């Protein structure tokens, strides 16, 4: 499937699904970094990317009466001096595969000919764009109310990956694989975390794409989203790397690995690493069409409990321990999430994509962090990312440990404090009968990792 076939097919499918409506999808505006001439790199809103690809800031698309029209801001007279010539409207039309491209100055006149009650629009994460939509449509665009009709249709399309988007995710995963090769080669005692991150980002820049998210490259693995980077690494520590590249068309990848800085896992590190790897392999073996993702998460929780029983940290029945939430002391997040154009795909729609209709996020600690509660189906892409963390703030919190006093050996848990944090994550495609790891080329077996770090 070519890019043009994918974009045109998606536009046609959206028009055919909502033929009586006028559909408005905005790319968003660039954000200024500090002065008016210095902006952050621009990336269109993901749903705009899905239908129209990469277009300039401020672009707004309208799909109505069987055709798609894209409205683009015309450059200022001296823009060519500073930024060079821009594509013509015809070139933009070919690039976004729309039926026609017009000047944005015509947008309000174009919209005004339609009945206001027929218009559905997507809100964006950009307040400037949302304000512009409010002026154009004379109302606030919201995730709830009538605009949810458009959101739900787009979710139903983006949940399942066509041949083009799958090829794009594979491209992103391939770039990420090269980044991990460079990262592990840079790992050594005394080196700075920034060196590993810089080597990994080099692979992304060399490919001409962007990062899918702000990477985590840290020896403080117990801090789940530790994006600060800059510590010198010491022998005996482990480096947790959570990293993903985008593809040329903006699709994401997401991979986590945990490496021993010195090239060899210590005994406690090896024990917990092998447990996390076993949990991930167990979940991967069960991942297939028809299974509830929440069931996979529950199996992961019970498997972690069993492993911690074997290590003397817990006593009791693993299913009962998981029911009591004992695992959340060491595994306080969900097993994974959707992935596509966003690393946490479609979370700009809240839980409407990650949670099937009628399901709501739990308020219980640990389970409240579950990002996905759906039946897995063919052509979905998810991540599987179990982890184990020795988090002092949790182990010293009597409100969390005292209810588990009958089954938790805190003294034994303290023997593993040096481990800090381990996460193993892969990007996974749900296939016709099972699943496929799209990042299987990135080593995660203990023997492979030790051989590479020591090389």
C-alpha positions in Angstrom: 0.0 0.0 0.0 1.4 3.4 -1.0 1.2 6.5 1.1 -1.2 8.0 -1.4 -3.4 4.9 -1.4 -3.4 5.0 2.5 -4.3 8.7 2.8 -6.9 8.8 0.1 -8.5 5.6 1.4 -8.7 7.0 4.9 -10.3 10.2 3.8 -12.8 8.3 1.7 -13.6 5.9 4.6 -14.2 8.9 6.9 -16.5 10.6 4.4 -18.5 7.4 3.8 -18.9 6.7 7.5 -20.2 10.2 8.3 -21.7 11.3 4.9 -24.2 13.8 6.4 -21.6 15.7 8.5 -19.0 18.4 7.9 -15.7 17.2 9.5 -13.1 19.6 10.7 -9.6 18.4 11.5 -6.8 20.9 12.4 -3.0 20.3 12.2 -2.3 22.7 15.1 0.1 25.6 15.4 3.8 25.7 16.2 4.8 26.6 19.7 7.2 29.4 20.4 10.2 28.4 22.5 11.1 31.8 23.9 11.1 34.5 21.2 8.8 35.0 18.3 11.4 33.9 15.7 12.3 30.7 17.5 9.7 27.9 17.6 9.8 24.3 18.7 9.9 21.8 15.8 6.4 21.4 14.5 4.6 18.1 14.2 0.9 18.1 13.1 -1.7 16.6 15.5 -1.7 12.8 15.1 -5.2 12.5 13.7 -4.4 15.1 11.1 -1.3 13.2 10.2 -3.4 10.0 9.9 -5.5 11.5 7.1 -3.3 14.2 5.5 0.3 13.6 6.4 2.8 16.3 7.2 1.6 19.8 6.4 2.5 23.3 7.6 1.4 24.8 11.0 -2.1 26.3 11.0 -3.4 24.0 8.3 -7.1 23.0 8.7 -8.9 20.3 6.7 -12.6 20.1 6.0 -14.3 17.0 4.7 -17.8 17.5 3.4 -20.1 16.5 0.6 -17.9 13.7 -0.5 -14.6 15.7 -0.9 -11.7 16.9 1.2 -10.5 20.5 1.2 -7.3 21.6 3.0 -6.8 25.3 4.0 -3.3 26.5 4.3 -1.9 29.8 5.6 -0.3 31.8 2.8 3.3 32.9 3.6 4.1 36.5 4.3 5.7 38.5 1.5 9.2 38.4 3.0 8.9 34.7 4.1 10.9 33.5 1.1 13.8 35.7 2.2 14.1 33.9 5.5 12.8 30.4 4.8 13.0 29.9 1.0 10.2 29.3 -1.4 7.2 27.3 -0.3 5.4 24.5 -2.3 2.6 25.6 -4.5 -1.0 24.8 -3.6 -0.9 22.1 -6.2 2.2 20.6 -4.7 0.5 20.7 -1.2 -2.6 19.1 -2.7 -0.5 16.2 -4.1 1.4 15.8 -0.8 -1.7 15.6 1.4 -3.8 13.7 -1.2 -6.8 16.0 -0.7 -9.3 16.9 -3.4 -8.4 20.6 -3.3 -6.2 23.1 -1.4 -7.3 26.6 -0.7 -6.0 29.7 1.1 -7.0 29.8 4.8 -8.5 33.2 4.2 -11.3 31.4 2.5 -12.0 29.0 5.5 -14.7 31.0 7.3 -16.7 31.7 4.0 -16.4 28.0 3.1 -17.6 26.8 6.6 -20.5 29.3 6.7 -22.4 27.7 3.9 -23.0 24.6 6.1 -25.6 24.1 8.8 -23.8 24.6 12.1 -25.5 21.5 13.6 -23.9 19.3 10.9 -20.3 20.3 11.8 -18.1 17.9 13.9 -14.6 18.9 14.8 -11.6 17.5 16.6 -10.1 19.4 19.6 -6.3 19.6 19.7 -3.8 19.8 22.5 -2.9 23.3 21.2 -4.9 26.1 22.9 -4.2 28.6 20.1 -5.8 26.2 17.5 -8.7 25.4 19.8 -9.3 29.2 20.1 -9.2 29.5 16.3 -11.7 26.7 15.9 -14.0 28.5 18.4 -13.9 31.6 16.3 -14.5 29.7 13.0 -17.3 27.5 14.4 -18.7 29.9 16.9 -18.6 27.2 19.6 -16.1 25.3 21.8 -14.8 22.0 20.3 -14.9 19.3 23.0 -14.1 15.6 23.5 -17.6 15.0 24.8 -20.9 16.1 23.3 -21.5 15.9 19.6 -17.8 16.0 18.6 -17.3 12.6 20.3 -19.1 11.1 17.2 -16.1 12.0 15.1 -13.6 11.0 17.8 -15.2 7.5 18.1 -15.1 7.0 14.3 -11.4 8.0 14.2 -10.6 5.7 17.1 -12.3 2.8 15.3 -10.0 3.4 12.3 -6.7 4.1 14.1 -7.1 1.1 16.4 -6.3 -1.3 13.5 -3.2 -0.8 11.4 -3.4 -1.0 7.7 -0.4 -2.1 5.6 1.0 1.5 5.3 0.9 2.2 9.0 2.3 -1.2 9.9 5.2 -0.6 7.5 5.8 2.8 9.2 5.9 1.3 12.7 8.3 -1.4 11.4 10.5 1.5 10.0 10.4 3.2 13.4 11.4 0.0 15.1 14.3 -0.6 12.8 15.7 2.9 13.5 15.2 2.2 17.2 17.1 -1.1 16.9 20.1 0.7 15.4 19.8 3.3 18.2 20.0 0.5 20.9 23.1 -0.9 19.1 24.8 2.4 19.4 23.7 2.9 23.0 24.9 -0.4 24.4 28.2 0.0 22.6 28.7 3.3 24.5 28.0 1.7 27.9 31.0 1.6 30.3 31.8 2.5 33.9 32.7 6.1 34.3 30.9 7.2 31.2 28.0 9.7 31.5 24.4 8.8 30.8 24.4 11.6 28.3 26.9 9.8 26.1 24.6 6.8 25.8 21.6 9.0 25.0 23.6 11.0 22.5 24.7 7.9 20.6 21.2 6.7 20.5 19.8 10.0 19.3 22.5 10.1 16.6 20.9 7.0 15.0 17.6 8.8 14.8 19.1 11.9 13.3 21.1 9.9 10.8 17.8 8.3 9.7 16.3 11.8 9.2 13.4 11.2 11.6 12.5 12.4 15.2 12.2 10.9 18.6 8.8 9.5 19.5 9.1 10.8 23.1 11.6 12.2 25.5 13.9 9.2 26.2 14.6 7.8 29.6 18.3 6.9 30.0 19.1 6.6 33.7 20.7 4.6 36.5 17.7 5.7 38.7 15.5 3.1 37.2 13.2 3.2 40.2 11.9 6.6 39.0 9.4 5.5 36.4 9.6 8.6 34.1 13.1 9.9 34.9 13.8 12.0 31.8 16.7 13.9 33.5 19.9 12.5 32.2 23.5 13.4 33.2 24.9 11.1 35.9 28.2 9.4 35.6 27.6 5.6 35.6 29.4 3.3 38.0 30.3 -0.4 38.0 27.6 -2.3 39.7 24.8 0.0 38.6 22.2 -0.8 35.9 21.1 1.6 33.2 17.4 1.7 32.3 16.8 2.9 28.7 13.3 3.6 27.5 13.6 4.9 23.9 11.7 5.1 20.6 12.2 6.7 17.2 9.5 8.0 14.9 9.2 6.9 11.3 9.4 9.2 8.3 5.6 9.7 8.5 5.5 10.2 12.3 4.6 6.7 13.6 6.1 5.7 16.9 8.1 2.8 18.4 8.7 2.1 22.1 11.4 -0.1 23.6 12.9 -0.5 27.1 16.0 -2.4 28.1 18.0 -2.6 31.3 21.8 -3.1 31.1 24.5 -3.7 33.7 27.0 -0.9 33.4 30.0 -3.1 34.2 28.9 -5.8 31.7 27.8 -8.4 34.3 24.6 -8.6 36.3 25.1 -9.1 40.1 23.2 -11.9 41.7 20.2 -9.8 42.9 20.1 -8.0 39.6 20.1 -11.2 37.7 17.4 -12.8 39.8 15.0 -9.8 39.3 15.9 -9.3 35.7 15.2 -13.0 34.9 11.9 -12.6 36.6 10.9 -9.6 34.6 11.9 -11.3 31.4 9.9 -14.4 32.3 6.8 -12.2 33.0 7.2 -10.5 29.6 7.6 -13.8 27.8 4.6 -15.2 29.5 2.5 -12.2 28.5 3.8 -12.4 24.9 2.9 -16.1 24.6 -0.7 -15.3 25.7 -1.2 -12.2 23.6 -3.5 -13.0 20.7 -6.9 -12.0 19.2 -9.8 -12.5 21.6 -7.9 -12.2 24.9 -8.6 -9.3 27.3 -5.5 -7.1 27.8 -6.5 -6.8 31.4 -6.2 -10.6 31.7 -2.6 -10.3 30.4 -2.0 -7.6 33.0 -3.4 -9.9 35.8 -1.3 -12.8 34.7 1.8 -10.5 34.8 0.8 -9.4 38.4 0.4 -13.0 39.5 3.6 -14.1 37.8 5.5 -11.3 39.6 4.1 -12.4 42.9 5.1 -16.0 42.3 8.6 -14.9 41.4 8.9 -12.7 44.6 7.6 -15.7 46.6 10.4 -17.8 45.1 12.9 -15.1 46.2 11.6 -14.9 49.7 10.1 -11.4 49.5 6.5 -12.7 49.6 4.8 -15.7 51.2 1.4 -17.0 50.3 -0.7 -17.7 47.2 0.3 -15.6 44.1 -3.3 -15.1 43.0 -4.4 -14.0 46.4 -1.4 -11.7 46.7 -2.2 -10.1 43.3 -5.9 -9.7 44.4 -4.7 -7.8 47.4 -2.5 -5.6 45.2 0.8 -6.8 46.8 2.6 -6.6 43.5 2.0 -2.9 43.2 4.8 -2.3 45.8 7.2 -3.4 43.0 5.1 -3.2 39.8 3.0 -0.1 40.1 2.2 0.5 36.5 0.3 -1.2 33.7 1.6 -3.9 31.4 1.4 -1.8 28.2 -0.5 0.5 26.0 -1.6 1.1 22.4 1.0 2.4 20.0 0.7 4.0 16.6 1.1 7.7 15.6 1.4 8.4 19.3 3.6 6.4 21.7 0.6 6.1 23.9 -1.7 6.1 21.0 -4.7 8.4 21.0 -4.4 9.4 24.6 -5.2 12.9 23.5 -8.8 11.5 23.5 -8.5 10.6 27.1 -9.4 7.0 27.9 -11.8 6.7 24.9 -9.3 4.7 22.9 -7.5 2.7 25.5 -10.7 1.7 27.3 -13.5 -0.1 25.5 -16.9 1.5 25.6 -18.5 1.1 29.1 -15.2 0.5 30.9 -13.7 3.0 33.3 -10.3 3.4 34.8 -9.9 2.0 38.3 -9.1 4.3 41.2 -7.1 1.5 43.0 -3.3 2.1 43.2 -1.4 0.3 40.5 -4.5 -0.6 38.5 -5.3 3.2 38.1 -2.1 3.3 35.9 -3.5 0.7 33.4 -3.6 2.4 30.0 -5.3 -0.3 28.1 -8.5 -2.3 28.8 -9.8 -3.8 25.6 -10.1 -7.2 23.9 -7.0 -7.6 21.7 -7.8 -7.9 18.0 -5.9 -8.5 14.9 -3.8 -5.6 13.5 -3.6 -3.8 16.9 -0.2 -2.7 18.0 0.6 -2.6 21.7 3.6 -2.6 24.0 4.4 -5.3 26.7 6.5 -3.7 29.4 6.6 -5.4 32.8 8.9 -4.0 35.4 10.2 -4.4 38.9 11.3 -1.5 41.0 12.8 -1.1 44.4 11.2 2.3 45.3 12.1 3.5 48.8 9.1 5.8 49.0 6.8 2.8 48.7 8.8 0.4 50.8 8.9 2.9 53.6 5.3 3.9 53.4 3.6 2.1 56.3 0.1 2.7 54.8 1.2 0.4 52.0 3.3 -2.1 53.8 1.4 -2.7 57.0 -1.7 -4.3 55.3 0.8 -6.8 53.8 2.7 -7.5 57.1 1.5 -11.1 57.1 3.1 -11.8 53.7 5.8 -9.3 53.0 9.4 -9.8 54.1 10.8 -6.2 54.1 14.2 -7.2 55.3 14.5 -9.6 52.3 13.3 -6.9 49.9 16.0 -4.6 51.2 18.6 -7.1 50.0 17.5 -6.1 46.4 17.7 -2.3 46.9 20.7 -2.1 44.6 18.6 -3.2 41.7 16.7 0.0 41.7 14.6 -0.6 38.6 14.2 -3.0 35.7 11.9 -2.7 32.7 11.8 -4.8 29.5 9.5 -3.5 26.8 8.8 -4.4 23.2 6.5 -3.2 20.5 4.1 -6.0 19.6 1.7 -6.6 16.7 -1.4 -8.7 17.3 -1.5 -11.1 14.3 -4.2 -13.4 13.0 -3.7 -16.1 15.6 -0.9 -14.8 17.9 1.5 -11.9 18.1 4.7 -10.7 16.7 7.4 -8.7 18.4 8.4 -5.9 16.1 11.5 -5.2 18.2 12.7 -8.7 18.6 16.1 -7.8 17.1 17.0 -5.8 20.2 18.8 -8.2 22.6 17.3 -8.9 26.0 18.6 -12.3 27.1 21.1 -12.0 30.0 23.8 -13.9 28.0 23.3 -11.6 25.0 23.4 -8.4 27.0 26.5 -9.4 29.0 28.3 -10.4 25.8 27.5 -7.0 24.1 28.4 -4.8 27.1 31.6 -6.7 27.6 32.6 -6.6 23.9 
